[in-house]
């Protein structure tokens, strides 16, 4: 498939935003049961949530560049009964709304204490709103991943690993960013987020590697024989059918060499998993917030390469008919 950069930026940016919000809420949840110190509502929870919201909004803006008529985008929500894309269109604004409310409640101190146990654990109103935001966030990950996993004839995508990788890669980038953010706003949480970022990044490495191995062993159901409807063992394509290009040749192929594709694979593996963790723990041990920001930036560049590879690797069956000689 041809990787559209608007979709690449959409999926990576909202992934960071979702992951960062999950990290912020995780920190508050640990504080609620006295496992972590309580941080400043305004400086950490409110500002962190607004940063997550900014990434989600940036992803939403990026998606508009993929549309011929952005003013009609709202109509895509009407097919929510059958379309994962329609469900994503509905859930994304819901996630943004809940995160916005969560941030406002922390900023203005609208945080009623609902329950306190004898052990010191407590339940606040922001935890309820944040919990709803977490449910919506996981639903958004599901919708985004299923847009691609539900396409049965693209065998590279048609796997539960597609949804899992969208979830883990987005969460990983969010926790890495949370580590960098906490170094300036809540230094006591840096190692906490660093440990979780490492665990999630390693989990993402395992599942993404599993997807690469699976895709390398795919036995395609389509062939040149099925493309033209002739059952013969020795068929050679002499022509693509026409001299000029078309939407079939532009939108369903990446137009890059195998060497380039292989290079991108190793580049994204290095930038998404190994280098970020190296810079992450270097920044944690040395106490350099700038190094932690660099770790996030490196990982985000890796995610752009990963997402490009994800789209490019999908081999549309029609390419058997329109392939170049």
Protein Blocks (a to p, Z undefined) as FASTA:
>chain_A
ZZdfklmmmmmmmmmmmmmmmmmmmmmmmmmnopaccddfklmmmmmmmmmmmmmmmmmm
mmmmmpfblmlmmmmmmmmmmmmklmmmmmmmmmmmmmmmmmmmmmnopaccfbdcfkop
acdfklmmmmmmmmmmmmmmmmmmmmmmmmmklmklmcfklmmmmmmmmmmmmmmmmmmm
mmmmommlmmmmmmmmmmmmmmmmmmmmmmmmmmmmpccfbdfklmnopacfbdcdfbgh
iabdcfklmmmcghiafklmmmmmmmmmmmmmmmmmmmmmmmmmnopaklmmmmmmmmmm
mmmmmmmmmmmmpccfklmmmpcZZ
